[in-house]
Amino acid sequence: MIDPFELTTANLIFAAVLFTLAAGLLLIGRVVVVNRRSTKVLVILAVNVLATWVAWRFTRTGWGMLVPALLATIVLMMAARLLQGFSLTGTFLLAAHANLTLAALVWGFWVVVTADVGLVTRILISVSLALAAVSLVVGLIQSFEQWEVLCRSRWVRPRMPAVPLGRAHYPKVSLHVPAYAEPPELVIATLDALAELRYPNFEVLVIDNNTPDPELWRPVASHCKRLGPRFRFFHVDRLPGAKAGALNFALRHTAADSELIGIIDSDYSVKPDFLAALVGYFDDPCIGFVQTPQAYREWRSRNYWRMCNWEYRLVFATTLVSRNERMAAITVGTMGLIRRKVLEEVGGWAEWCVTEDSELAVRIHAAGYCSVYLNAVFGEGLIPETFKDYKKQRFRWTFGPIQELREHFRLFLPRPLARSSALTGAQKIHHLMHGLGALKSGLEFLLLPLGASTVASMLLHGEAISVPSELLWTFAATTLAALALKWQLFRSTLACGLRDMLGALIATMALDYIIRVASLTALFTRRTAWRRTSKFRAIPLGLGSLGSAVPELLLGSVAWAVALVLLLAADHLSGLAVVFAVGLLAQGAQFLAAPLMAILAEHGVRKRTRTSSEERSGLESLLRQTHS
């Protein structure tokens, strides 16, 4: 008779091997093109047989290996039926990932049920498993949203803008530029770019709210007068609602004949064809908004900016493209157009939410309107110059989606339980993931103290839970497979090299702590102060720049120290404690990426300051020579 624990372990090993092979098959298939479907089917069958043999060699479960093989086949058949327009190898990868998630949950459940431990340890493991289950399921859907661009062979909805044609009617566009205590020369440059738009019917409203220093907004007001009557400037003191409040103010002052609203951040350089390329989509009366990516300029001049740039760009080239296919993309606060009638119909901008942009998309879709996301850059802004501002920005981008989730949760429930709306099932899932993806980070953070408490309880009570060493090897293989897929995403969607991909991963790791803090904060509080990203040039701080990464530096050092102690005592600990130690090493590396990014940002600031000083000295020397 087959031991159930051995069978669940064999199933998990099989699923891990199958996922690794499926990832390899997809990557090879993007290089070696095989057109015959029958050949692809034979290759997939061979991969299944190979995975079964590897798992059998590790576990020696005999005929019991037919159970995981049969389950994997069933999952693949279900995926093939659900995923229309996907390549066979893409469907195989997504099915293998779903199978791996299911196998991990079953194995964890069986460990909780059968472990020879006391009540305290069992409760701790059970809570950890519940949090891990949420994380795994949300991660499964997030991976689908990222990998779809690799796995799909046929797209239905537009992803790139059509060539703009001549029109009989040019709907009036009102472009809103919110500004708060911005460098005037930066806002003026943005307005000059808007003045060059090749579109005959638009206005620009600049809303400077709550800026205390008149020297910052008066030059902008004067420049608007020079640009002509289509540019209007408003300075408002004590205007509540942060950016959303400014945008609602602009909406109330928009020209009566304006049909479309565009949002442009005050640091963006917009291309002249921005409006001409997008307005045609609004010929369809069902379209509520059209969105294009956020993008950034000057990133090539510094390693820090380069890493940030690639970290920013991946979601726009993958996740939003995937969501657009099921009409669930979001507005991102700049470089998009919204139908004015729709914006007013759904109630304007949400002043209670720090991500008023993505929140608006939920209400527009819930009202039954369609949207388009076009993965083409029409404008570029500035990357935060310091790591401190980079973190501020990401705190807001994490806190806001959880605010949206708390406010609109009932919209995302299955139909009998849901609040009435026009959301489709796919839209519900994608909008739900926008909030749950942010919440997942905070829940994962809780696994650290839970894991430490579990190990402490086991040591205190002399308990042990064995983890087969084969699992560690197979999961190392799945981690490498996931990294290979990440590299392929950067390479194929962004034409990004390996060095830049690694830089983007370090930038992602550096944000891990602040994302998790924002996630937990949003879980227990409904409001937060608006964290403005400064556009002014930073001053060099030297070692003081590490002040923005002190929590990460301390947590990373402690995590590595504890992990090394646990690994040195591995002979006296259970397998689960060793797994926790390996997890601590990985988590410590994520924390310690933050001080590295802070140092790189400071290096860029010092280099810019040094260059500016040398340029001033050279100019002064030239003036003295000319004068003499």
N, C-alpha and C positions, 0 to 999 in steps of 0.2 A: 504494500500500500504506500502511495506517495504522500510524504509529509506536506501538509498545506503550506508551511512556511517555506519549504524548499521549492514548492511549485510557484509561489508568488515571487520568490527570489529569481527563479529561472525565467519567469515571465518578465520581470524587470530587466534582467540582463539581456534577454532576447530583444525587448523593446528598445533598449539603449543601443545595441548593436545595429538593429534595423534602422533606427533613425540616423546613425552615423553613416551607414552605407547608402541610405536614401539621399542624404545631403551630398555625399560624394558622387552619386549617380546624377543628381541634378547639375552639379558643377561641371562634371565631365560632359554632360549632354549639351551644355552651352558652348562647348568647344568642338566636340565631335557630334555633328548633326546626323541623327538617324531618322529617316523619314518613314520607314515601314513600322506601322503600329504593332504588327505581329512580332517584330524583333524586340521592340520595347517591352512587350508583355513577357516575352521569354527572359529578358534580362531581369525584370522585376521578380519573376518566379525564381530565378537563380539567386537573386539577392535574398529572398525569403528563405530559401533552402540554406544558404550560407549562414544567415543569422541564426537559424534553428540549430545548425551544427555547432556554431561557436558557443551558444548558450548550453547545449547538451554537453560539450567538452568541459565547460566550467562546472556544471552542476550535476551531471550524470543522473538526470531524472527519467531517462528512458522514454517510454511512450508518452509520458506526461508532457513532453515538449510539443506534442500536437495541439494541446490546448491553447497556448499563447499564439502558435502559428495560425490556428483557426480564428482566434479573436482578431488578429491583425488583418486577416483576409476579409473578415466581416466589416471592420472599420474602413478598409480600403474600398470595398464595394459601396458602402454608404457615402464615402467621400466622392467617389466617381459619379454618383447619382446627384449629389448636391452641388458639386462645383462644376458648373457649366462654363466653358470657355477657358479652362485650365489645361495646361499640358499634362501628359500622362506622368512624367517624372515629377512635375509640380504637385499633382494630386497625390502621388505616392509619398512625397516628403511631408505634406500637410497631414496625411493620414498617419504616417509614422510618428509625427510629433504628437498628434492626438492620442495615439496608442501608448506612447511613452508617458504622457501625463496621466492617463488612466492607470497604467501599470504602477506608477509611483504612488498614486493615491491608494490603490489596493494594498500595496506592500506596506505603506505607512499604517494603514488601518489594521492590518494583521499584526504588525509589531505592537501596536497599542493593546490589542486584544490578548495576545499570547505572551507578552513580556512578563518575566518572573520578577516583578517589582512591587513595591508597596503602593499604598493609595496616593501618597503625595507625589511620588514620581510619575505614577500613571496619569494623574490629573494634569501635571505639567506637560507631559508628552502629548496628551489629548488636546490641550489648548494649542500647543505648538503645531500639531497636525492640522487643526482647524484653520489656523492662520496660513499655514503652508498650502492648504487646499485652495483657499481663496487666491493666494498668490499664483499658484500653478494655473488655475483656470483663467484668471485675468491675463497672465503671461501668455497663455496659449492663443488667446484672441489678439493680443498685441503683436505677437509674432506673425500671425496670419496677416494683419494689416501691413506689416513691414515686408514680409516675404512675397506678398501677392505680385509685386512687380517682377519677381523672378519666376513665379510659378504660372502666371497667366499667359496664354498664347493668343487670346482674342479679347479685345476691349470693346465695349458697347458705347460708353459715354465719352464726350470730348475730353481730351487731356491737354491739348495744345491749341492755341488760338487759331481761328481760321483767318485767311487773308482778308483784311478789311476791304469792302467794296464801296463804291459811291452810293450815297443815300439821298432819298427825296426829303427825308425828315431827320433832323439831328436833334434828339431830345436834349433839353437843357440839363447840364450837370452842375450841381453845386458841390464844390470841393471844400471840405472843412479841415482846417489845420489847427488843432489844439496846441497851445504852448503854455508852459508854466516855468518861469525863471530860466529861460533858455538863452544861450549866447546869441545876441542879435544877428551877428554875421552868419550864423548857421541858419537861422530862420530865413534871412534875406536870400541866401543861396537857394533854399528850397523854393521860395516864391519866384525867383528868377527862372528856375527850371519849369515851374508851372506856367509862367508867362510864355514859354516856348512851345506849349502843347499845340499840336496840329489838329485842332478841333474848333469849329466855329462858334459853338454855343455853350459857354461855361462861365461860372463865376467862382471866386475864391473868397472864403470867409476865414479870417484868422481870429481865433478866440484866445486871448491871453487872460487867463484867470488867476487871480490871487498872487500875482507877481509883485512883491513889495517895492522893488527898486525900479523907479521910472526909467533909469538909464538903460535898462534891459528891454523895455517894450516901446519906448518912444521912437528909437531909430526904425523899428519895424513898422510902426504906424506911419511914419513919414515915407518909408519906402512904398507902402501900399498906395499912398496918394500919388507917388511918381509913376506907379505901374498902371494907373488908370481906374475908371469907375467899376470895372469888373472885379477889382480887389477891394474888399471891405475889411476893416480892422475893428475889433472890439476889445477893450480892456475892461474887465469886470473884477471888482474887489468882493471878497467874502461870498464867492460862488461855491456852494456845496457840491459834493458828488464827484470830485476829482475829474478825471478825463471824461467820464460819462456825463457829468454835470455840464462840462464845457460843450460837449457834443449835443446835448439836449438844448442848451442855449442857442447853439448855431442852427439847430433844426427849426426853432421858433422864429429865427431871423432869416431863414432861407427865402429866396425870391419865390413869389407865388407860382411862377410858371416853370420852376425846376421840377423835373421828373425823376432824376436820379441823384443820389447822394454818394460822394466819394470821401473816404477818410485818408488823409495823408499825414504821417508823422512829421514833426517839424524839422527832422534831420535828414529827410529823404531827398535824393536827387532822382527826379522822375523823368522817364524817357518821353520824347515828344509824341509817340504813337500810342501812349497808354489808353486814352479815352477812345480813340478811333478803333482800336483793336477789340474793345470790350462792349461797346454800346449795342452792337448788333445782336447780342444774345438776348437783350431785353425786348426784341421784337416778339418773342414768345411771352404772352401775358402771364404765364405761370412762373416765370423766373423771378425769384425774390432777391437774389444777390449773385454776383460773380466775384470770385476771389482769386488773387494771384499770390505768389510767395513773398514772404519777407526775405530780403537779401541784404548783403552788406558789402561795403567798398573799403578800399585801403587795407584789406586783410593780408595782402601779400608782404607788407612791409615789416611785420613782426611775427615771431614764432607764436606768441600768445594769441594774437588775433587770428592767425592761421588755424590754430587748434579750435578756437571758438567758432570760426566760420564753418568748418566742416561739421562740427557738432550741431550747429543750428540747422544746417541744410538738409540733413538726412530725413527728418520728419516731413519736410515739404516735398521731397522727391519720392517718398514711399507711402507713409501713413495717409497723408491727405489725398494722394492719388487713389489709394485703395478705397477710402471713404467716399470719394467722389463717384466711384463706380456704382455705389448704392445711394447716391444723392444724400450723403451725410457729412460732407465736408463742413468746415466751420469758417466763420469770418475771423480774421487775425488782427484787426485793429488798424491796418494800413494797407494801401495798394489794392483796394477792392471797391466795388460799386454796389449800391443797395437801391432798390426801387423805393422812392420816397413814400408812395402810398402804402406800401407794405410796412415800412418802418413805423409810420404813424399808426397804422392799424394794430400792430402788435404792442404798441405802448412806448415806443422810443427806447432809449438806452437805459439799462438797469444801473442805477446809481448805488445800489447796495452791493454790487459785485465788482471785484477788482479785475476780473477778466470780462468786462462788459461786451467785448467783441464776440468771443465764442458763445457766451450766454445768449446773445441775440440770435445766433443761428438755430438754437433749440426752438425758440418761439416762432421763428419764421417757418421752419419745417413743420412744427406742430400745427401751424395755421394752414398747412396744405400747399405752401409754395415750394417751388423747386429751386435748385442752386447749381452752379457750375464752378469747379475749381480747375484753373488752367495752370499747368506747371511751366510757366514762362515768366521770366523776371522782367518787370517794367520799371523798377525803381530800387535804389539801394540806400541804406541808412548807415549808421555808425555802430560799431561794436563797443560796448563799455570798455573804457580804458583800464579800469582796475578790477581786480578779482572781487572786491567788495561790492561794486555795482553789478557785476555779473551775477553774484549771489542774490542781491536784492531783486533783480529782474526775475530770476528763477523761483524765488519765494512766491512772488505774485502769480507767476504762471502755474504754480502748483496749488496754491491756496484757492484761487478762483474756480477751477474746475470742481473742487469739492464743495464750494458754495453752490455752484450750479446743481450738483448732484443732490444736495440737501433740499434745495428749493423745488427741483423738478422731478424728484425721484418717482412720484406716482405716474408721471408721463411714460416712464420706461418699463412699467410693469406689464405683464401679459394682459391681453384685452379685457378679460372679465374684471380684473382688479385695477386697471389703469384709469387715470383721469382721461376723459374724452379728448382725443386729438386726431390729427391726420397722419401721425407718425406710422411708418411701416415697421414691420418687425426688424428689418435690417437697420433702419435708422435708429430704432430704440437701442439696439445692441451697440452701435458705434457711439452714440451720444452717451450711453451708460459707461462705455469703456473710457471715454474722455475723463469722466470723474473717477471711476474705479482705478484707472491706471495711476492717477495721482495718489489715491488713497492706498493703493497696494504698497507704495514705498514706505509709508508710515507703519503699516502692518508688519512689513518685513523687518523694520527697525525693532519692533517688539520681540522678534525672534531671538535677538541677541541676549537680552536679560532672561528670557525664558529658557534659552539653551544653557546659559550659565547656571541658572537655578536648577535645571534638570541634572546637569553634571554634578553640581554640588550635592544634590539630594542623593544621587547614586553613590557618590563617594562616602557620604555620611552613613548611609544604610548598607554599604557593602554590596551594592547591586551591580549587575552588568547586563548589557544587551549587546550581543554579538552582531557584527556587520561583516558579511563575507568580503574578503579582500578583493574578490572579483568585481564587486560593485564599484569599488573605488576606481579600478582600472577602466571599466566600461564608461563610467560617468566622466572620467578624464577625457575619454574619446569623444563623448557627446559635446563636451565643452569646446574641444578643438573643432568639431564639426560646426558648432554654432558660430565660432569665430571665423571660420572659413566662409560661412554664409554671409556674415557681416562684411567681410572684405569684398565679397562678390557684389553686395549691395552698393558699397561705396564705389567700386570699380565700374559697374555697369550703369548705375543711375547718375553718378556724379563725375565719372572719369577721374576718380581720385586714386592716387597711388597708396602703397602700403604704409609709407611713412606718415602721410596725412591721415590715413585711417587710424593708425595707432595714436596719433596726436588727438584725434577726435574722441577716441575711447578714454584717453587720460582726462580730457576736459569733461566728459560724461561722468567719470568716476569722481572727479573733484567736486561735482555738484551734488553728489549722493547725499551728503549730510544735510545740506540746506533743504533739499527736496523732502527728505524724511521729516525734518523739523517742521517744515511748512505743512506737510500732510497731517502730522499729529496735531498741530495747532488748529488746523481747519476742522479736525474731527471734533474738537471740544469747544471751539468758539466759532461764532457766525460772522464776525466782523474783524477786520484788521486795518491798520493804517495804510494809506497808499504809500508804497515805497518807490519814490521817484528815482529814475536812472539818470544820473548827472551827465550832461553833455559837455561840461566845462573840462578843460585840460587838467589832468591831475598833476600834483607836485610830487617829486621824489620823496619817499619816506624811509628808504634804506631798510633796515631790519624791521622797522615799524610796519612795513607792508604785511608782515606775517601776522599782525594783529587780526586780519580778516580771516585767518585760518587757524586760530588758537584751539578752538574746540576739536577740529579735525586732527590737529597735530597731537593733542593729548589722547584722544580716543584711539587714533591709529597706533600710537606707541604702546598704549596699554593692551590693545588687542594683540599686537605682535608678541609682547612680553608674555601674556597669558598663554597664547598658542604655543610658544616655544617651550614653556614649562610643561604643558600638557603633552607635547610630542616627546620631550625628554623622558617623561614618565609613561610612555605609551605601553611598555611591557606590563605595567600594573593597572592599566585602564581598559575599559570595555571599548569595543569598536565604535560605539556611538560617540564616546568622548573624543576619540581620534577624529571622527568626522566633524565634530564641533570645532576641534582645533584647526583643521584644514579650512573650515568656513571662516574662522577668526582671522587666519592669515589673509584670505581673500578680502574680507571686509576691512582689515587694517590697511591693505594696499589702496583700497578705494578712499579711505579717509586721508591717507598720506599724499594722495594726488592733489589735494587742495593746497597745502603749503607750496607744492611745486608750481602750481598755476599762479599762486600769489607772487612767487619769486620771478617767474617769467614775465608777469604783467609789470612788476616793478622794473625789471630790466628794460622793457620797452619804453616805460616812462622816462627812465634815466637817459636812454639812448636818444629819445626825442628832445629832451631838455638840453643834452650836450650838443646835439646838432644845431638846435636853435641858437644856442649861445655862440657856437662857432660861426654861424651865418651872420649874427649881429656884429661879432667882432670883425669879420671880413668886410661887412658893409661900412662899419665905422672907419676901418683902415682905408678903404677906397675913397670915402668922403674926405678924409684928412689929406690924402694924396692929391685929390682933385682941387681942394682948397689951396694947398701949397703951390 
